Amino acid sequence: MLHGLYAITDQTLTPDSSLIAQVESALKGGANVIQYRDKSDDQPKRLQQAKALVELCQRYQRPLLINDDPQLALEAGAAGVHLGQGDTTLAQARNLLGNEAIIGITCHDSLTLAQQAQQQGADYVAFGAFFTSRSKPDANPAPLALLQQASNQLDIPIVAIGGICVDNAAQVISQGADMTAVIADLFSADDIEHQARRLTSLFDA
């Protein structure tokens, strides 16, 4: 399951009015993991949307992960959570969500952080940014060689993130990325389902 296209929602590109329809298009196109990322303080809205996305993803038998908020993941019944380095610790999230939850963590450009995450029980690690990213323009650039090093040394899936699009995703896949996390190139497309198919097909090339 932790393989292929990892789609991340965005408050601008996936506005409230079309969030569910856009995510469903990504799922129809083959997205294997959905991450709900909403940094607003509107807790009732976030819970309502997360629950709706959980229901949608369950229909497609795909996991919904919540960005940075284990409590919201618990309340919404999500499959798990994605943590940043400055968020809740992995141990705290695991304690709250249980052993079955999928917990991933951002490791930026650090193999050391990834090795620590694996030891602490992470289900996957994410490295990036590999390319210029619209969502995180200030992220430290990560070298493509990091993916190969990580795939040789880690036993858990690896996500590549940061400016990934149809034109460059093959580069990170060939270096060892198990998943490509995509925001803008997916959700800004005129035909999201078609774009998801294009991104997914790169794993079969």
C-alpha positions as CSV (number, residue, x, y, z in Angstrom):
1,M,0.0,0.0,0.0
2,L,2.8,2.4,0.8
3,H,3.9,2.7,-2.8
4,G,3.2,4.9,-5.7
5,L,1.5,8.3,-5.8
6,Y,1.1,10.1,-2.4
7,A,-1.3,13.0,-2.9
8,I,-1.3,15.9,-0.5
9,T,-4.2,18.4,-0.3
10,D,-3.6,22.1,-0.2
11,Q,-5.9,24.9,1.1
12,T,-5.5,26.9,-2.0
13,L,-5.4,24.2,-4.7
14,T,-8.1,22.1,-3.0
15,P,-10.5,24.6,-1.6
16,D,-13.4,23.6,0.7
17,S,-16.0,23.7,-2.1
18,S,-14.2,21.1,-4.3
19,L,-11.9,19.2,-1.8
20,I,-13.8,15.9,-1.9
21,A,-14.4,15.9,-5.6
22,Q,-10.7,16.7,-6.3
23,V,-9.4,14.0,-4.0
24,E,-11.8,11.5,-5.5
25,S,-10.4,12.3,-8.9
26,A,-6.9,11.6,-7.6
27,L,-8.1,8.3,-6.1
28,K,-9.7,7.3,-9.4
29,G,-6.4,8.1,-11.1
30,G,-4.5,5.7,-8.9
31,A,-3.3,7.7,-5.9
32,N,-2.4,5.2,-3.2
33,V,-2.1,7.5,-0.2
34,I,-3.9,10.8,0.6
35,Q,-2.7,13.3,3.1
36,Y,-5.1,15.9,4.4
37,R,-3.1,19.1,5.0
38,D,-5.0,22.1,6.4
39,K,-3.1,24.5,8.6
40,S,-6.1,26.6,9.5
41,D,-7.4,27.0,13.1
42,D,-11.0,26.0,12.1
43,Q,-11.2,22.8,14.1
44,P,-14.9,22.0,13.4
45,K,-14.2,22.4,9.6
46,R,-11.1,20.3,9.7
47,L,-12.8,17.5,11.6
48,Q,-15.8,17.6,9.2
49,Q,-13.5,17.5,6.2
50,A,-11.2,14.8,7.6
51,K,-14.2,12.5,8.4
52,A,-15.5,13.0,4.9
53,L,-12.1,12.1,3.4
54,V,-11.8,9.1,5.7
55,E,-15.1,7.8,4.3
56,L,-14.1,8.5,0.7
57,C,-10.7,6.9,1.1
58,Q,-12.3,3.8,2.8
59,R,-14.5,3.4,-0.3
60,Y,-11.3,3.2,-2.4
61,Q,-9.5,1.1,0.2
62,R,-6.8,3.7,0.5
63,P,-5.4,5.3,3.7
64,L,-6.0,8.9,4.7
65,L,-3.2,10.4,6.7
66,I,-3.5,13.7,8.6
67,N,-0.8,16.3,8.5
68,D,0.8,17.1,11.9
69,D,-2.3,16.4,14.1
70,P,-2.5,13.0,15.7
71,Q,-5.6,14.1,17.7
72,L,-7.5,15.0,14.6
73,A,-6.4,11.7,13.1
74,L,-7.8,9.9,16.1
75,E,-11.1,11.8,16.1
76,A,-11.7,11.4,12.4
77,G,-10.8,7.7,12.3
78,A,-7.9,8.3,9.9
79,A,-5.4,5.6,9.0
80,G,-2.6,7.6,10.5
81,V,-0.6,10.8,10.6
82,H,2.4,12.5,9.0
83,L,4.7,14.3,11.4
84,G,7.2,17.1,10.9
85,Q,10.3,17.3,13.0
86,G,8.9,20.0,15.2
87,D,5.6,18.3,15.9
88,T,4.4,15.7,18.3
89,T,7.0,13.0,18.8
90,L,6.7,9.7,17.1
91,A,6.3,7.9,20.4
92,Q,3.5,10.3,21.5
93,A,1.6,9.8,18.2
94,R,2.1,6.0,18.4
95,N,0.8,6.0,22.0
96,L,-2.3,7.9,21.0
97,L,-3.1,6.1,17.7
98,G,-2.0,2.6,18.4
99,N,0.2,0.0,16.6
100,E,-2.0,-0.3,13.6
101,A,-1.7,3.4,12.6
102,I,0.5,4.5,9.8
103,I,3.0,7.1,11.0
104,G,5.4,8.8,8.7
105,I,7.9,11.6,9.4
106,T,9.7,14.3,7.5
107,C,13.4,13.9,7.6
108,H,14.4,16.8,5.2
109,D,17.8,15.9,3.8
110,S,19.1,13.8,6.8
111,L,19.7,10.1,6.6
112,T,20.5,10.2,10.4
113,L,17.0,11.5,11.2
114,A,15.5,8.7,9.0
115,Q,17.5,6.0,10.7
116,Q,16.3,7.4,14.1
117,A,12.7,7.4,12.8
118,Q,13.0,3.8,11.7
119,Q,14.4,2.8,15.1
120,Q,11.5,4.6,16.8
121,G,8.9,2.7,14.7
122,A,8.0,5.0,11.8
123,D,6.2,3.3,9.0
124,Y,7.8,5.5,6.3
125,V,10.1,8.5,6.0
126,A,9.9,11.5,3.7
127,F,12.9,13.3,2.2
128,G,13.0,16.6,0.4
129,A,12.8,19.0,-1.2
130,F,14.4,17.5,-4.3
131,F,13.2,20.3,-6.6
132,T,12.0,23.8,-6.2
133,S,8.7,23.6,-4.3
134,R,5.8,26.1,-4.4
135,S,4.4,24.9,-1.1
136,K,7.8,25.1,0.8
137,P,10.0,27.5,-1.2
138,D,12.5,27.7,1.7
139,A,13.1,24.0,2.2
140,N,16.7,22.8,2.1
141,P,17.5,21.1,-1.2
142,A,18.1,17.4,-0.9
143,P,20.4,15.5,-3.2
144,L,19.0,12.7,-5.4
145,A,21.9,10.5,-4.1
146,L,20.3,10.6,-0.7
147,L,17.4,8.4,-2.0
148,Q,19.8,5.7,-3.1
149,Q,21.7,5.8,0.2
150,A,18.4,5.6,2.1
151,S,17.0,2.7,0.1
152,N,20.2,0.8,0.8
153,Q,20.1,1.4,4.6
154,L,16.5,1.6,5.5
155,D,13.8,-1.2,5.7
156,I,10.8,1.1,5.5
157,P,9.3,2.9,2.5
158,I,10.7,6.2,1.3
159,V,8.7,9.2,0.2
160,A,10.3,11.9,-2.0
161,I,8.7,15.4,-1.8
162,G,9.3,18.9,-3.0
163,G,8.5,20.2,-6.5
164,I,7.8,16.7,-7.9
165,C,5.9,16.6,-11.2
166,V,5.4,14.4,-14.2
167,D,8.6,15.7,-15.8
168,N,10.9,14.9,-12.9
169,A,9.3,12.1,-10.9
170,A,11.1,9.4,-12.7
171,Q,14.4,10.8,-11.4
172,V,13.4,10.2,-7.7
173,I,11.8,6.8,-8.5
174,S,14.9,5.5,-10.2
175,Q,17.0,6.6,-7.2
176,G,14.9,4.5,-4.8
177,A,11.8,6.5,-3.8
178,D,8.8,4.2,-3.1
179,M,6.4,7.0,-3.2
180,T,6.2,10.5,-4.8
181,A,4.4,13.1,-2.8
182,V,2.7,15.6,-5.1
183,I,0.7,18.7,-4.5
184,A,0.7,21.3,-7.2
185,D,1.4,19.2,-10.3
186,L,-1.6,17.1,-9.3
187,F,-4.2,19.4,-7.9
188,S,-3.5,22.3,-10.3
189,A,-4.1,20.1,-13.3
190,D,-7.2,20.6,-15.5
191,D,-7.9,16.9,-15.3
192,I,-6.8,15.6,-12.0
193,E,-7.7,12.0,-12.7
194,H,-5.7,12.0,-15.9
195,Q,-2.7,13.6,-14.2
196,A,-2.8,11.1,-11.3
197,R,-2.7,8.3,-14.0
198,R,0.3,9.9,-15.6
199,L,2.1,10.2,-12.2
200,T,1.2,6.6,-11.2
201,S,2.3,5.2,-14.5
202,L,5.9,6.3,-13.9
203,F,6.2,3.6,-11.3
204,D,5.5,1.0,-13.9
205,A,8.0,2.4,-16.4
